[in-house]
Amino acid sequence: SLVISMPPATFSEVLRCLDPKHFVGRYQELHKELSPRLVKKLGPSEAINLQGGYYKFCILFLDHVKSILEARQWEYPSTLSDYKYLLRCARATGNPDLAEYVWTRLTARKEDDKVTPELPSPDVDCYNSYLWIKCWNDTTNPLLRFRLRVIPENFAPRAWENSPYTLKGHQVGGSSGIRAQVALHFRNMVEAGISGNEETFCLMMVSNAREGEMSAVASILRRVWNIDVQQLLTSNDSELSPPKSYGRHSPFYPTGMLLYSIAHAFGINNQIPAALRLIDYISGQYSIPIPTNVWNELLMWTFVISMRPHTRRRHGEPVNTGKEIGQLPPEAVTSLWDTMISKPYNVKPTLEMYNRLIINLHHRKRYGEMQIRMEEARRVLKDGVRKLSHMQGIYNATTRRPSPAHLAERRMRDLILARLRVRRNRKYAERWVRLLIIQGSQSLKYAEGWSDQNLPNIFKNWSLFLPDKLRYPIRSGEVSF
């Protein structure tokens, strides 16, 4: 009753303090790094389980927020601030149903209705949050986000009336396609006299890229930032027209958001060299550093596109999956890695990045270099363990003496997240060790020193990550334990 009777201004301030990023934002970022296979490896932990834990918490969180706002309707109509909060919640949890519910209520009005505090109209933040759900909702679900590459195997079923579950994130083609949907709402936004910003046009680029319309992506870059993609890819910087100049505080001044959108748009369309050229150019022209998440996106799609495709057959005939489109040599992953860790970028790779590099080296049977990178990655893993131990100590100290309840709860959330990250990192390392021993022995069992020198050293140095059961070949037979 207290929450329901609060004046609108006070209630809006309370909602601001309950921003969903404090509850689910960091978990969403971690869950984006988990594949379905890794989720199974991590076991039935409530913090990971796709039917419970994080996802269950998101549902409960949204149900509580929605019920509170609906109850307040009896006393106070929802304000624009309330609607924006709900859209942020939908965005943070990847919930398209809530976004549609909020958008329908926010835009339901008669033609002669005037905009008032009791009958608000969406602003640019509302439009961006709503379009974000349409463009990026796939990335919040591990069953969907690995099927975003624009190739026949993924693209064609999205146009079906009933597409497979792993491709249900968005549709393509026609009025129900993601490109048409985003374009429709952008037109409504323009007709309402609302100016877009960097995020708006980034979302337009992503929606076009999901349908393979890269000419439309190039058109947006040219119109908004005066960046001619075709000329950029075929000319030297000295021959190019300068990009459009914006003040640092302009809503169109590029940030890491534009760089990430370019990495994703060109990455899913199998155009990694173009993505690298564009990102490097924009970063230099506007003096903006390239964030780690942009390098991670580039590395992920380079890893995917450089994998040797397997021929699938149906009724004895090869199936056109399109996985050979834009095919990069396997060495492309190492080349990108060497670029990003060197000057002027000096990126500090995450365990997720190391995982892609090490798996790539395994595919290439570069077991010597694989061991070197594993040792580098172990230092990052140990750093995470040290941070976890530090957090555990802080939490223990908090519970031993009288402390505010919110402080203990926040530190517990930090601790749970750190534990989950360390568990994920350990699973990475366990997989590397298993592949190195089993597959390395398959390739190197007759190599000088592998069975009698290298393997014993691997067992000694990586004893904490050895599987319970293991079988691998050696020169004189097979070892099993």
C-alpha positions as CSV (number, residue, x, y, z in Angstrom):
1,S,0.0,0.0,0.0
2,L,2.9,2.3,0.7
3,V,4.3,1.8,-2.8
4,I,0.9,2.2,-4.4
5,S,0.2,5.5,-2.6
6,M,3.5,7.2,-3.4
7,P,3.3,10.4,-5.4
8,P,4.5,9.9,-9.0
9,A,7.7,11.8,-8.6
10,T,8.7,9.8,-5.5
11,F,7.8,6.5,-7.1
12,S,9.8,7.4,-10.3
13,E,12.8,8.0,-8.1
14,V,12.3,4.6,-6.4
15,L,12.2,2.9,-9.8
16,R,15.4,4.7,-10.8
17,C,17.1,3.2,-7.8
18,L,15.8,-0.3,-8.9
19,D,17.4,-0.1,-12.3
20,P,17.5,-3.7,-13.7
21,K,21.2,-3.4,-14.5
22,H,21.8,-3.7,-10.7
23,F,20.0,-7.0,-10.6
24,V,20.4,-8.8,-14.0
25,G,22.8,-6.7,-16.0
26,R,26.1,-8.4,-15.1
27,Y,24.5,-11.9,-15.2
28,Q,23.2,-11.1,-18.7
29,E,26.8,-10.3,-19.8
30,L,28.1,-13.5,-18.4
31,H,25.2,-15.6,-19.8
32,K,26.1,-14.2,-23.3
33,E,29.4,-16.1,-23.0
34,L,27.8,-19.5,-22.2
35,S,27.0,-21.9,-25.0
36,P,24.4,-24.6,-24.4
37,R,27.2,-27.2,-24.2
38,L,29.0,-25.2,-21.5
39,V,25.7,-24.8,-19.5
40,K,25.4,-28.6,-19.4
41,K,29.1,-28.9,-18.4
42,L,28.5,-26.5,-15.5
43,G,25.8,-28.8,-14.1
44,P,22.4,-28.2,-12.5
45,S,23.5,-25.0,-10.7
46,E,20.6,-22.8,-10.0
47,A,22.7,-19.8,-11.1
48,I,23.1,-21.3,-14.6
49,N,20.1,-23.6,-15.3
50,L,18.1,-22.4,-18.3
51,Q,14.8,-23.2,-16.6
52,G,15.8,-21.8,-13.2
53,G,18.4,-19.5,-11.6
54,Y,19.0,-16.4,-13.7
55,Y,16.0,-16.9,-16.0
56,K,13.6,-17.7,-13.2
57,F,14.8,-14.6,-11.3
58,C,14.2,-12.5,-14.4
59,I,10.6,-13.7,-14.7
60,L,10.0,-13.1,-11.0
61,F,11.6,-9.7,-11.1
62,L,9.4,-8.7,-14.1
63,D,6.2,-10.1,-12.5
64,H,6.7,-8.1,-9.3
65,V,7.5,-4.9,-11.2
66,K,4.5,-5.3,-13.5
67,S,2.1,-6.1,-10.6
68,I,3.2,-3.0,-8.7
69,L,2.7,-0.7,-11.7
70,E,-0.7,-2.3,-12.5
71,A,-1.8,-1.8,-8.9
72,R,-0.8,1.9,-9.0
73,Q,-3.1,2.4,-12.0
74,W,-6.0,2.7,-9.5
75,E,-4.4,5.8,-7.9
76,Y,-1.9,7.2,-10.5
77,P,-1.7,6.5,-14.3
78,S,1.7,5.4,-15.4
79,T,4.0,8.2,-16.4
80,L,6.5,8.2,-19.2
81,S,9.2,7.5,-16.6
82,D,7.4,4.4,-15.5
83,Y,7.0,3.1,-19.1
84,K,10.7,3.8,-19.8
85,Y,11.6,1.8,-16.7
86,L,9.5,-1.2,-17.9
87,L,11.2,-1.0,-21.3
88,R,14.6,-1.0,-19.7
89,C,13.5,-4.1,-17.7
90,A,12.4,-5.8,-20.9
91,R,15.7,-4.9,-22.5
92,A,17.8,-6.0,-19.6
93,T,16.1,-9.4,-19.4
94,G,15.5,-10.0,-23.1
95,N,11.8,-10.2,-22.7
96,P,10.0,-9.3,-26.0
97,D,6.5,-10.1,-24.6
98,L,6.9,-7.4,-21.9
99,A,8.2,-4.9,-24.5
100,E,5.2,-5.5,-26.7
101,Y,2.8,-5.2,-23.7
102,V,4.4,-1.9,-22.7
103,W,4.6,-0.5,-26.2
104,T,0.9,-1.3,-26.8
105,R,-0.1,0.6,-23.7
106,L,2.2,3.5,-24.4
107,T,1.0,4.0,-27.9
108,A,-2.7,3.3,-27.5
109,R,-4.4,6.6,-28.1
110,K,-7.1,8.1,-30.2
111,E,-6.2,10.5,-33.0
112,D,-7.4,13.6,-31.1
113,D,-5.8,12.7,-27.8
114,K,-3.2,15.2,-26.7
115,V,0.0,14.3,-25.0
116,T,-0.3,14.8,-21.2
117,P,1.5,13.5,-18.2
118,E,-1.4,11.1,-17.8
119,L,-1.3,10.1,-21.5
120,P,2.4,10.2,-22.4
121,S,4.0,9.6,-25.8
122,P,7.2,7.7,-26.4
123,D,10.5,9.6,-26.7
124,V,13.8,8.5,-28.4
125,D,14.8,6.4,-25.4
126,C,11.5,4.5,-25.6
127,Y,12.0,3.9,-29.3
128,N,15.6,2.8,-28.8
129,S,14.7,0.3,-26.0
130,Y,11.8,-1.1,-28.1
131,L,14.0,-1.5,-31.2
132,W,16.8,-2.9,-29.1
133,I,14.6,-5.8,-28.1
134,K,13.7,-6.5,-31.7
135,C,17.4,-6.4,-32.8
136,W,19.3,-7.9,-29.9
137,N,16.9,-10.2,-28.1
138,D,18.5,-13.2,-29.9
139,T,21.8,-12.6,-28.1
140,T,20.3,-13.0,-24.6
141,N,19.4,-16.7,-25.3
142,P,22.3,-19.2,-25.8
143,L,20.1,-21.4,-28.0
144,L,19.6,-18.6,-30.5
145,R,22.7,-16.4,-30.5
146,F,25.0,-18.9,-32.3
147,R,22.7,-19.0,-35.3
148,L,22.9,-15.4,-36.4
149,R,25.4,-15.8,-39.2
150,V,23.7,-14.9,-42.5
151,I,24.1,-18.1,-44.5
152,P,21.4,-20.3,-46.2
153,E,21.4,-22.8,-43.4
154,N,20.3,-20.1,-40.9
155,F,18.6,-17.6,-43.2
156,A,16.1,-19.6,-45.2
157,P,14.2,-21.2,-42.3
158,R,13.7,-17.7,-40.8
159,A,11.3,-17.0,-43.6
160,W,9.1,-20.1,-42.8
161,E,5.8,-19.7,-41.0
162,N,7.0,-22.1,-38.4
163,S,10.8,-21.9,-38.1
164,P,12.9,-24.2,-35.9
165,Y,13.2,-23.1,-32.2
166,T,16.9,-22.1,-32.6
167,L,15.9,-19.7,-35.4
168,K,12.8,-18.2,-33.8
169,G,14.6,-15.1,-32.5
170,H,13.7,-13.0,-35.5
171,Q,12.1,-13.4,-38.9
172,V,13.3,-12.2,-42.3
173,G,11.5,-11.0,-45.4
174,G,8.1,-9.5,-45.8
175,S,6.3,-7.2,-43.3
176,S,7.1,-9.5,-40.4
177,G,10.8,-9.5,-41.0
178,I,13.1,-7.7,-38.6
179,R,14.2,-5.1,-41.2
180,A,10.6,-4.1,-42.1
181,Q,9.6,-4.0,-38.4
182,V,12.4,-1.7,-37.4
183,A,11.9,0.5,-40.5
184,L,8.2,0.9,-39.7
185,H,8.9,2.1,-36.1
186,F,11.6,4.4,-37.4
187,R,9.2,6.0,-39.8
188,N,6.7,6.4,-37.0
189,M,9.4,8.0,-34.9
190,V,10.3,10.5,-37.7
191,E,6.6,11.3,-38.3
192,A,6.2,12.1,-34.6
193,G,9.0,14.6,-34.9
194,I,11.5,12.7,-32.8
195,S,15.1,12.8,-33.8
196,G,17.2,9.7,-33.6
197,N,20.7,9.4,-32.2
198,E,23.7,7.1,-32.6
199,E,21.9,4.2,-31.0
200,T,18.9,4.6,-33.3
201,F,21.0,4.3,-36.4
202,C,23.1,1.5,-35.0
203,L,19.9,-0.5,-34.5
204,M,18.9,0.3,-38.1
205,M,22.2,-1.1,-39.3
206,V,21.8,-4.3,-37.2
207,S,18.3,-4.9,-38.5
208,N,19.4,-4.5,-42.1
209,A,22.5,-6.7,-41.5
210,R,20.3,-9.5,-40.1
211,E,18.7,-9.8,-43.5
212,G,21.9,-9.5,-45.4
213,E,21.1,-5.9,-46.7
214,M,24.7,-4.7,-46.4
215,S,24.1,-2.0,-49.0
216,A,21.6,-0.4,-46.6
217,V,24.2,-0.6,-43.8
218,A,26.7,1.2,-46.0
219,S,24.0,3.8,-46.9
220,I,23.4,4.6,-43.2
221,L,27.2,5.0,-42.6
222,R,27.4,7.3,-45.5
223,R,24.4,9.5,-44.7
224,V,25.0,9.8,-41.0
225,W,28.8,9.8,-40.7
226,N,29.9,10.4,-44.4
227,I,31.8,7.1,-44.4
228,D,31.9,5.6,-47.8
229,V,32.4,1.9,-47.2
230,Q,33.3,0.9,-50.8
231,Q,35.8,3.8,-51.1
232,L,37.3,3.0,-47.8
233,L,37.9,-0.6,-48.8
234,T,39.6,0.4,-52.1
235,S,41.5,3.6,-51.3
236,N,44.1,5.0,-48.9
237,D,43.1,7.2,-46.1
238,S,44.6,10.2,-47.8
239,E,42.3,9.8,-50.8
240,L,39.1,9.7,-48.7
241,S,36.7,12.5,-47.9
242,P,36.8,13.3,-44.2
243,P,34.0,11.9,-42.1
244,K,31.3,14.2,-40.8
245,S,32.4,16.3,-37.9
246,Y,30.4,16.1,-34.7
247,G,31.0,17.7,-31.3
248,R,31.9,15.3,-28.5
249,H,28.5,15.9,-26.9
250,S,26.5,15.4,-30.2
251,P,24.0,12.5,-30.1
252,F,25.7,11.3,-33.3
253,Y,29.3,11.4,-32.1
254,P,30.5,7.7,-32.5
255,T,31.2,5.6,-29.4
256,G,32.0,1.9,-28.8
257,M,28.3,1.3,-29.7
258,L,28.9,2.1,-33.3
259,L,32.1,0.0,-33.4
260,Y,30.3,-3.0,-31.9
261,S,27.4,-2.7,-34.3
262,I,29.8,-2.7,-37.2
263,A,31.7,-5.7,-35.9
264,H,28.4,-7.6,-35.5
265,A,26.8,-6.5,-38.8
266,F,29.8,-7.3,-40.9
267,G,30.8,-10.3,-38.9
268,I,27.5,-12.1,-39.3
269,N,27.7,-11.3,-43.0
270,N,31.1,-13.0,-43.4
271,Q,32.9,-9.7,-44.0
272,I,35.6,-9.6,-41.3
273,P,38.3,-7.7,-43.3
274,A,35.7,-5.0,-44.0
275,A,34.8,-4.8,-40.3
276,L,38.4,-4.5,-39.3
277,R,39.1,-1.7,-41.8
278,L,36.0,0.3,-40.8
279,I,36.5,-0.1,-37.1
280,D,40.2,1.0,-37.3
281,Y,39.3,4.0,-39.5
282,I,36.4,5.2,-37.3
283,S,38.5,4.7,-34.2
284,G,41.3,6.8,-35.6
285,Q,39.2,9.5,-37.1
286,Y,37.1,10.1,-34.0
287,S,39.8,9.3,-31.4
288,I,37.7,6.6,-29.7
289,P,39.4,3.5,-28.2
290,I,38.2,0.1,-29.4
291,P,36.5,-1.6,-26.5
292,T,37.2,-5.2,-25.5
293,N,33.7,-6.3,-26.4
294,V,34.3,-5.2,-30.0
295,W,37.5,-7.2,-30.3
296,N,35.7,-10.2,-28.7
297,E,32.9,-9.9,-31.4
298,L,35.5,-9.7,-34.2
299,L,37.4,-12.7,-32.8
300,M,34.2,-14.8,-32.4
301,W,33.1,-14.3,-36.0
302,T,36.7,-14.8,-37.3
303,F,36.8,-18.0,-35.3
304,V,33.5,-19.2,-36.8
305,I,34.2,-18.2,-40.4
306,S,37.7,-19.7,-40.3
307,M,36.4,-23.2,-39.3
308,R,36.6,-25.8,-42.1
309,P,33.0,-26.6,-43.0
310,H,31.8,-30.2,-43.0
311,T,29.7,-31.4,-45.9
312,R,26.2,-32.2,-44.9
313,R,24.2,-34.6,-47.0
314,R,20.5,-35.2,-47.4
315,H,19.4,-38.3,-49.3
316,G,23.0,-38.7,-50.4
317,E,23.2,-35.3,-51.9
318,P,25.3,-32.4,-50.4
319,V,23.3,-29.7,-48.7
320,N,24.1,-26.0,-49.4
321,T,24.6,-24.7,-45.9
322,G,26.6,-21.7,-47.1
323,K,29.3,-22.2,-44.4
324,E,32.0,-21.7,-47.1
325,I,30.8,-18.1,-47.7
326,G,33.5,-15.6,-46.7
327,Q,35.7,-18.5,-45.7
328,L,38.9,-17.3,-43.9
329,P,42.1,-19.3,-43.5
330,P,42.4,-20.9,-40.0
331,E,45.5,-18.7,-39.4
332,A,43.2,-15.6,-39.5
333,V,42.4,-16.1,-35.8
334,T,46.1,-15.9,-34.8
335,S,46.6,-12.9,-37.1
336,L,43.8,-11.0,-35.5
337,W,45.0,-12.1,-32.0
338,D,48.5,-10.8,-32.8
339,T,47.1,-7.5,-34.0
340,M,44.9,-6.8,-31.0
341,I,47.5,-7.6,-28.3
342,S,50.1,-5.5,-30.0
343,K,50.6,-1.7,-30.2
344,P,48.6,0.5,-30.5
345,Y,45.7,-1.6,-29.2
346,N,47.4,-3.5,-26.4
347,V,44.2,-5.5,-25.6
348,K,44.3,-7.7,-22.5
349,P,42.4,-10.9,-23.6
350,T,39.7,-12.4,-21.5
351,L,39.4,-16.2,-20.9
352,E,36.6,-16.3,-23.5
353,M,39.0,-14.9,-26.0
354,Y,41.7,-17.3,-25.0
355,N,39.3,-20.2,-25.4
356,R,38.6,-19.3,-29.0
357,L,42.3,-19.0,-29.8
358,I,43.2,-22.3,-28.1
359,I,40.4,-24.2,-29.8
360,N,41.6,-22.8,-33.1
361,L,45.1,-23.9,-32.4
362,H,43.8,-27.4,-31.6
363,H,41.9,-27.5,-34.9
364,R,45.2,-26.6,-36.6
365,K,47.1,-29.2,-34.6
366,R,49.4,-26.5,-33.4
367,Y,50.0,-28.2,-30.0
368,G,53.2,-26.5,-29.1
369,E,51.7,-23.0,-29.5
370,M,48.5,-24.3,-27.8
371,Q,50.5,-25.1,-24.7
372,I,52.1,-21.6,-24.6
373,R,48.7,-19.9,-24.9
374,M,47.3,-22.2,-22.2
375,E,50.0,-21.1,-19.8
376,E,49.1,-17.5,-20.6
377,A,45.4,-18.2,-20.0
378,R,46.1,-19.9,-16.7
379,R,47.5,-16.6,-15.4
380,V,44.2,-14.9,-16.2
381,L,42.3,-17.8,-14.6
382,K,44.5,-17.5,-11.4
383,D,43.8,-13.8,-11.3
384,G,40.1,-14.6,-11.3
385,V,40.6,-17.1,-8.4
386,R,42.5,-14.5,-6.4
387,K,39.6,-12.0,-6.9
388,L,37.1,-14.6,-5.8
389,S,39.1,-15.3,-2.6
390,H,39.3,-11.6,-1.9
391,M,35.5,-11.3,-2.3
392,Q,34.9,-14.3,-0.1
393,G,37.0,-12.7,2.6
394,I,35.1,-9.4,2.3
395,Y,31.8,-11.2,2.5
396,N,32.9,-13.2,5.5
397,A,34.0,-10.1,7.3
398,T,30.6,-8.5,6.5
399,T,28.7,-11.3,8.1
400,R,30.8,-11.5,11.2
401,R,29.9,-8.0,12.3
402,P,26.7,-5.9,12.2
403,S,26.4,-4.5,8.7
404,P,23.5,-3.0,6.7
405,A,21.4,-5.7,5.1
406,H,21.8,-4.2,1.6
407,L,25.6,-4.3,1.9
408,A,25.7,-8.0,2.7
409,E,23.2,-8.8,-0.1
410,R,25.2,-6.8,-2.6
411,R,28.5,-8.6,-1.6
412,M,26.7,-12.0,-1.8
413,R,25.6,-11.2,-5.4
414,D,29.2,-10.2,-6.2
415,L,30.4,-13.4,-4.7
416,I,28.0,-15.6,-6.6
417,L,28.8,-14.0,-9.9
418,A,32.6,-14.4,-9.3
419,R,32.1,-18.1,-8.4
420,L,30.1,-18.6,-11.6
421,R,32.8,-16.9,-13.7
422,V,35.6,-19.0,-12.1
423,R,33.6,-22.2,-12.6
424,R,33.1,-21.3,-16.3
425,N,36.9,-20.6,-16.6
426,R,37.7,-23.9,-15.1
427,K,35.5,-25.7,-17.6
428,Y,37.4,-24.0,-20.4
429,A,40.8,-25.2,-18.9
430,E,39.5,-28.7,-18.4
431,R,38.5,-28.9,-22.1
432,W,41.9,-27.6,-23.2
433,V,43.7,-30.2,-21.2
434,R,41.5,-33.0,-22.5
435,L,41.9,-32.0,-26.1
436,L,45.6,-31.5,-25.7
437,I,46.2,-35.0,-24.2
438,I,43.7,-37.0,-26.3
439,Q,44.0,-35.3,-29.7
440,G,47.6,-34.3,-29.2
441,S,48.5,-37.9,-28.6
442,Q,46.6,-39.0,-31.7
443,S,48.8,-36.7,-33.8
444,L,52.1,-36.8,-31.9
445,K,52.3,-40.3,-30.4
446,Y,55.3,-41.1,-32.7
447,A,56.9,-37.7,-32.2
448,E,60.2,-37.7,-30.3
449,G,59.7,-36.8,-26.6
450,W,55.9,-36.5,-26.7
451,S,54.9,-39.6,-24.7
452,D,57.9,-39.8,-22.3
453,Q,58.5,-36.0,-21.7
454,N,55.7,-33.7,-22.8
455,L,52.8,-35.8,-21.5
456,P,54.3,-36.3,-18.0
457,N,54.9,-32.5,-17.8
458,I,51.3,-31.8,-18.9
459,F,49.9,-34.2,-16.2
460,K,52.1,-32.5,-13.6
461,N,51.4,-28.9,-14.6
462,W,47.7,-29.3,-15.2
463,S,46.8,-31.9,-12.5
464,L,44.0,-29.8,-11.1
465,F,42.2,-29.9,-14.5
466,L,42.6,-33.6,-15.5
467,P,39.3,-35.5,-16.1
468,D,38.3,-38.4,-13.8
469,K,38.6,-40.8,-16.7
470,L,41.0,-40.6,-19.6
471,R,42.1,-42.8,-22.5
472,Y,44.8,-41.8,-25.0
473,P,47.2,-43.5,-27.4
474,I,51.0,-43.7,-27.1
475,R,53.7,-45.2,-29.3
476,S,53.5,-48.6,-27.8
477,G,49.7,-48.9,-27.2
478,E,47.1,-47.1,-25.2
479,V,46.8,-45.7,-21.7
480,S,43.6,-45.7,-19.7
481,F,42.8,-44.5,-16.2
